[in-house]
């Protein structure tokens, strides 16, 4: 799926464990893909290590940086999402859409965020 075609709407998922529990699992390497994918909304209640750019978590910044890149094909992008971000393509688009609505993301990378917001709105206008 390319970033210009029908990105899914963000979906809020329930969080059943605390951020500190997930953090300790990440550090120990025992976290599974499904546990990673069910995580909280981007940036929700998390500050990045060292206060980071615009108050976003490291994962938030990684997703935005990934979204700023161009890809020769959707297959290569989906493979890279799995390998580099450790999440499914569907979860990536859900996460990215939630980030696009976060003002901190716009502070961090306004060019990418505004470009993706325009693409998202154009896709919504086309389907309505």
Secondary structure by P-SEA (a helix, b strand, c coil): cccccccccbbbbbbcccaaaaaaaaaaccccaaaaaacccccccccccccccccccaaaaaaaaaaacccccaaaaaaaaaacccccaaaaaaaaaaaaacaaaaaacaaaaaaaaaaaaaaaaaac
